[in-house]
Amino acid sequence: MAERFPEIKAPIIMNQTEVRINQLFDQLVLSLNRRRIELIREFREKRGERKATTSGREQTIRQLQESKANLQSQMKENLLHSMRERMIEEMDDKMRELQATVRETEVLFQYDAQQIEKSISVLGQLIERDIIQTPNYSALHQPSISVGKKGTDGEITEAGGVVFDENTQLIYLLHGSIPCSISVFAVTGEYIKTVYSQRFMYPRGIAMSGEDVYVSDIVSDSIYHFKLPDFYLVTKVGKKGNDVGEFNHPCGLAVSTDGSVFVADYANHRIAVMNPKLKHQHYITHHTMTNPRDVKLLDGSLYVLSITDNPCLHVFSPAGEKLRSFITCSKQGNAQVKGPFTFCFDKKQNILIGDDVDRNIKVFSLDGDLLHILGDTQDDDKRIVPTGIVVTNSNKIICSSYNTNFGLHIFSQ
């Protein structure tokens, strides 16, 4: 046969190359597909993880929100429970108070209707007569009782101060004449007894607090402390002088609620303040206050009556500060008082001043207005020279009178 030509081999070689290329291409496509599948799988896995993470977060948020709601609900329930318990306790307290008030009311209204009507009737009569607050001074110009006439039992000469014991309803009156003594009278004027004391030289002022009786002596310049009912002498203090614990003509006395004793130290121009055992505490002085004759206490303030000052009534605070002076005093002209000697307060806080020049008792308001004049008479049997005045709890006015026919006068309605 003829020689083979080379062009017959070329297609075979090309076919092999093409096949190889195709194989490589297929492998590449397969690899790409595999890689694509892997990437898709990885993407899906990661997307699933993200979804799981998001779902977990959402679940956590939901759990937190549920916990918050539960906590708020629990707090609300606790608050309501606490408020409810507090309200129940307050209601229980109010109920107990109400029950106590009801019990007290039941006790207060145990009286029957007749007793209540009777009490109201009596109270109305008292109010209508105006004797609860103050005496009817328009009906008291002259004393209703005068006792202590010379030559009789209970004779009174040179009467000094006077006090009234609210507990025993007894009157204690000082005698300045020898033998010096203290006379005891009932509030009706009945003479009971005389208590003599050789210790007195000339007793002038007297004050009492419970069973404690204090007496000043203007000659021995002393203050005595007695105990009722037998006038047992507890102590005596003082002598003439102006040092601490000394006196010069001590006159009026007053006792405070805490037992402090106030002494009008006349010639020393001061008020001596002592404790209940008559131990010196301090002095009250002021350049406008001279010759204090009498002293009284009202609502914590100290009132001092002077016989030489004009105005004659001075008011001091509990600390001794001068507050004011009022009520004019002079033996000449139109002064309100000519001879202020003693004074006291009634139940309405009016001021009763004994005037030993005009020989009467003048009644003033706390503003210094003259309200009434008592005992102004020319009748020798009823004439008064006041040395002591006291008002009882039933609004009787008791006045001791110096060197007159009767030494004790009682004004009553």
C-alpha positions in Angstrom: 0.0 0.0 0.0 0.9 3.5 -0.5 2.5 5.5 2.3 0.3 6.8 5.2 -0.2 10.5 5.2 0.5 12.5 8.5 -2.7 14.6 8.1 -4.6 11.5 9.2 -3.1 11.8 12.8 -3.9 15.5 13.4 -7.7 15.0 14.2 -6.9 12.3 16.6 -4.6 14.5 18.6 -7.1 17.3 18.5 -9.8 15.1 19.7 -7.7 13.9 22.6 -6.9 17.5 23.6 -10.5 18.5 23.4 -11.5 15.5 25.4 -8.9 16.4 28.0 -10.0 20.0 28.0 -13.6 18.9 28.4 -12.6 16.6 31.2 -10.8 19.4 32.9 -13.7 21.7 32.4 -16.1 19.2 33.8 -13.8 18.7 36.7 -13.7 22.5 37.2 -17.4 22.7 37.0 -17.8 19.9 39.4 -15.4 21.5 41.8 -17.2 24.8 41.4 -20.5 23.1 42.1 -19.1 21.3 45.1 -17.6 24.6 46.3 -20.9 26.4 45.7 -22.8 23.7 47.6 -20.3 24.0 50.5 -20.7 27.7 50.5 -24.4 27.4 50.4 -24.3 24.9 53.2 -21.9 27.2 55.2 -24.2 30.1 54.6 -27.2 28.2 55.6 -25.4 27.0 58.8 -24.3 30.5 59.7 -27.8 31.9 58.9 -29.2 29.2 61.2 -26.8 30.1 63.9 -27.7 33.8 63.6 -31.4 32.9 63.7 -30.7 30.8 66.8 -28.8 33.6 68.4 -31.5 36.1 67.6 -34.1 33.7 68.9 -32.1 33.3 72.1 -31.9 37.1 72.5 -35.6 37.5 72.0 -36.2 34.7 74.4 -34.0 36.3 77.0 -35.7 39.7 76.5 -39.1 38.0 76.8 -37.9 36.3 80.1 -36.6 39.7 81.4 -39.9 41.4 80.5 -41.8 38.6 82.2 -39.5 38.9 85.3 -40.1 42.6 85.4 -43.8 42.2 85.1 -43.8 39.6 87.9 -41.6 41.8 90.1 -43.9 44.8 89.5 -46.9 42.7 90.3 -45.2 41.4 93.5 -44.2 44.9 94.6 -47.7 46.2 94.0 -49.1 43.3 96.0 -46.6 44.0 98.8 -47.4 47.7 98.8 -51.1 47.0 98.8 -50.7 44.5 101.6 -48.6 47.0 103.7 -51.1 49.8 103.1 -53.9 47.5 104.0 -52.1 46.4 107.2 -51.4 50.1 108.1 -55.0 51.0 107.5 -56.2 48.1 109.6 -53.9 49.2 112.5 -55.1 52.8 112.2 -58.7 51.7 112.2 -58.0 49.5 115.2 -56.5 52.5 117.0 -59.4 54.8 116.1 -61.8 52.1 117.3 -60.1 51.8 120.6 -60.1 55.6 121.0 -63.8 55.6 120.1 -64.5 52.9 122.6 -62.6 54.7 125.3 -64.5 57.9 124.6 -67.8 56.0 124.7 -66.9 54.5 128.0 -65.9 58.0 129.4 -69.1 59.4 128.0 -71.1 56.6 129.7 -69.5 57.4 133.0 -70.1 61.1 132.6 -73.8 60.6 131.9 -74.6 58.2 134.6 -76.8 60.8 136.3 -80.5 60.6 135.7 -82.5 63.4 133.9 -83.7 64.9 137.1 -80.2 65.4 138.4 -79.1 67.0 135.2 -82.0 69.3 135.1 -81.4 70.3 138.7 -77.7 71.0 138.0 -78.6 73.1 135.0 -81.1 75.0 137.0 -78.7 75.7 139.8 -75.9 76.7 137.4 -78.3 79.0 135.6 -79.2 80.7 138.9 -75.5 81.1 139.7 -74.7 82.6 136.3 -77.7 84.9 136.5 -76.6 86.2 140.0 -73.0 86.6 138.6 -71.4 85.1 141.7 -69.3 82.6 139.8 -66.9 85.1 138.4 -67.0 88.1 140.7 -68.9 89.6 143.7 -71.8 92.0 143.0 -70.0 95.1 144.2 -73.0 97.3 143.9 -74.6 95.3 146.8 -71.4 95.3 148.9 -71.0 98.9 149.9 -71.2 98.0 153.6 -70.0 94.9 155.5 -72.7 92.3 156.3 -70.7 91.0 159.3 -68.5 93.0 161.7 -66.8 91.2 164.7 -64.0 91.6 167.1 -65.5 94.4 169.1 -63.6 95.5 172.2 -64.8 93.8 175.4 -66.1 90.7 173.6 -64.7 87.2 173.0 -62.4 87.5 170.0 -61.7 91.2 170.7 -59.4 92.6 168.1 -57.0 95.5 168.7 -54.4 96.8 166.3 -55.3 94.3 163.6 -52.6 93.3 161.2 -52.8 91.1 158.1 -55.4 88.4 157.5 -55.6 85.2 155.4 -58.3 82.7 154.6 -57.8 78.9 154.6 -59.8 77.5 151.7 -59.6 74.0 153.0 -60.8 74.6 156.5 -62.8 77.8 155.7 -61.1 79.5 158.7 -59.9 83.1 159.0 -56.5 83.9 160.6 -56.0 87.5 161.8 -52.9 89.0 163.4 -52.9 91.1 166.5 -50.2 93.8 166.9 -51.0 94.7 170.5 -49.4 92.9 173.5 -49.8 90.0 174.0 -49.4 89.5 170.3 -51.5 86.7 168.9 -53.4 85.2 166.0 -57.2 85.0 166.2 -59.1 82.3 164.4 -62.7 82.9 163.1 -65.1 81.0 161.0 -66.2 82.5 157.7 -69.5 83.3 159.4 -67.7 85.6 161.8 -67.9 83.2 164.7 -64.9 83.5 167.0 -63.1 80.1 167.5 -59.8 80.7 169.4 -56.7 82.8 169.9 -53.2 81.5 169.4 -50.7 83.4 171.5 -47.0 83.6 170.8 -44.5 85.2 173.0 -42.1 85.3 170.1 -44.1 88.0 168.3 -43.2 91.6 168.9 -45.5 93.2 166.3 -46.7 90.9 163.6 -47.8 92.6 160.4 -48.0 90.4 157.3 -49.3 86.8 156.9 -49.5 84.4 154.1 -50.2 80.7 153.8 -49.8 77.7 151.4 -51.4 74.5 152.6 -50.4 73.8 156.1 -47.5 76.3 155.9 -48.1 79.8 157.5 -45.6 82.6 157.2 -45.7 85.7 159.4 -43.6 88.9 159.3 -42.8 91.0 162.4 -42.0 94.7 161.9 -40.3 95.1 165.3 -38.1 92.0 165.5 -37.5 92.3 161.7 -38.1 88.6 161.3 -40.0 86.0 159.3 -41.7 83.1 161.1 -42.7 79.7 159.5 -45.5 77.8 161.3 -47.2 74.5 160.6 -50.9 74.0 161.0 -53.1 73.0 162.8 -51.3 73.7 166.1 -49.0 76.5 164.8 -45.9 74.6 165.5 -42.9 76.9 164.9 -40.7 75.4 162.1 -38.1 78.2 161.9 -37.5 81.9 162.3 -35.1 84.0 160.2 -33.9 87.5 160.0 -32.7 90.5 162.0 -32.5 94.2 161.5 -30.2 95.3 158.7 -29.8 95.4 154.9 -27.4 92.5 154.3 -28.5 89.1 152.9 -31.0 87.5 155.2 -31.7 90.7 157.1 -34.8 92.9 157.0 -35.9 96.4 157.9 -39.6 96.6 158.7 -40.8 93.6 156.7 -44.5 93.9 155.9 -46.6 92.0 153.3 -45.9 88.4 152.3 -46.9 86.2 149.4 -46.2 82.5 148.6 -45.9 81.2 145.0 -47.1 77.8 143.7 -43.6 76.4 144.1 -43.4 77.5 147.7 -41.2 80.5 147.2 -41.8 83.2 149.8 -41.8 86.9 148.8 -41.3 89.6 151.5 -42.0 93.3 151.1 -38.9 94.6 152.9 -40.3 98.1 153.5 -37.4 100.2 154.7 -34.8 98.4 152.6 -36.9 99.2 149.4 -36.8 95.7 148.0 -38.6 92.4 147.7 -36.8 89.5 149.3 -37.3 86.1 147.7 -36.7 82.9 149.8 -37.3 79.2 149.3 -40.0 77.4 151.4 -37.4 76.8 154.2 -36.8 80.6 154.3 -33.3 80.4 152.7 -32.4 83.5 150.8 -32.6 83.2 147.0 -32.4 86.8 145.6 -33.8 90.3 145.7 -36.1 92.2 143.4 -35.4 96.0 143.3 -36.0 98.9 141.0 -35.2 102.6 141.3 -38.9 103.5 140.9 -40.0 101.2 143.7 -39.6 102.5 147.3 -41.2 101.5 150.6 -43.0 98.4 149.4 -45.9 97.7 151.8 -47.6 94.6 150.3 -46.9 92.0 147.7 -49.1 89.6 145.7 -48.8 87.1 142.8 -51.1 86.8 139.8 -50.6 84.6 136.8 -46.8 84.4 137.5 -46.4 88.2 137.8 -45.4 89.9 141.0 -47.5 92.9 142.1 -46.0 95.3 144.7 -47.9 98.1 146.5 -45.9 101.1 147.7 -47.2 103.8 150.0 -44.8 106.5 148.7 -44.6 105.9 144.9 -46.9 107.5 142.4 -48.1 105.3 140.6 -48.3 103.1 143.6 -48.7 99.6 142.1 -45.7 98.0 140.4 -45.7 94.9 138.3 -42.6 92.6 137.8 -42.0 89.5 135.7 -41.0 86.2 137.4 -37.4 87.1 136.5 -37.7 90.5 138.3 -38.0 92.7 135.2 -40.1 95.8 135.8 -43.2 95.6 133.5 -45.3 98.6 134.4 -46.7 100.9 137.2 -50.2 102.1 137.5 -52.9 103.6 139.8 -52.1 107.1 140.9 -51.4 107.8 144.6 -51.3 111.1 146.5 -52.8 112.6 149.6 -53.4 115.7 147.5 -55.5 116.4 144.5 -57.5 113.8 142.6 -55.3 110.7 142.9 -57.1 107.4 142.7 -55.7 106.3 146.1 -54.6 108.5 149.0 -53.3 105.9 151.5 -52.5 102.5 149.9 -51.9 100.0 152.7 -52.8 96.6 151.5 -54.4 94.8 148.5 -55.5 91.6 147.0 -57.2 90.1 143.9 -60.7 88.8 143.5 -61.7 85.8 141.3 -62.1 88.0 138.2 -58.6 89.5 138.7 -59.9 92.9 139.9 -57.6 94.7 142.3 -58.9 95.6 145.8 -56.8 98.2 147.5 -57.3 99.1 151.2 -57.0 102.9 151.6 -56.2 103.9 155.2 -56.6 107.6 154.5 -60.0 107.5 152.8 -60.9 104.5 155.1 -62.4 102.3 152.4 -61.6 99.6 149.9 -61.3 100.7 146.2 -61.8 98.1 143.5 -59.9 98.6 140.2 -59.6 96.6 137.0 -56.2 95.4 135.8 -56.2 98.4 133.4 -56.4 100.7 136.5 -60.0 101.8 136.1 -61.9 102.5 139.3 -64.9 100.2 139.5 -66.4 100.4 143.0 -65.7 101.7 146.5 -66.6 99.6 149.5 -67.0 100.5 153.2 -67.1 104.3 152.6 -69.2 105.4 155.6 -69.2 107.8 158.6 -70.8 105.1 160.8 -68.2 104.4 163.5 -69.4 100.8 163.9 -68.8 100.1 160.2 -65.8 102.3 159.5 -62.8 100.5 158.3 -59.0 101.2 158.3 -57.9 98.3 156.1 -54.7 96.5 157.2 -55.4 93.2 155.3 -57.8 92.1 152.6 -58.6 88.6 151.3 -61.4 87.3 149.0 -62.7 83.8 149.7 -63.6 81.1 147.1 -67.3 82.0 147.6 -66.5 85.7 146.9 -66.8 87.0 150.4 -64.5 89.9 151.0 -62.7 89.7 154.4 -61.1 92.9 155.7 -59.0 93.4 158.9 -59.3 96.9 160.3 -56.9 98.8 162.5 -58.0 100.5 165.8 -61.7 100.6 165.1 -64.8 99.4 167.0 -64.7 96.2 165.0 -61.5 94.6 163.9 -62.9 92.2 161.3 -65.4 93.0 158.6 -66.9 90.5 156.1 -68.6 91.7 152.9 -71.0 89.2 151.4 -74.1 89.2 149.2 
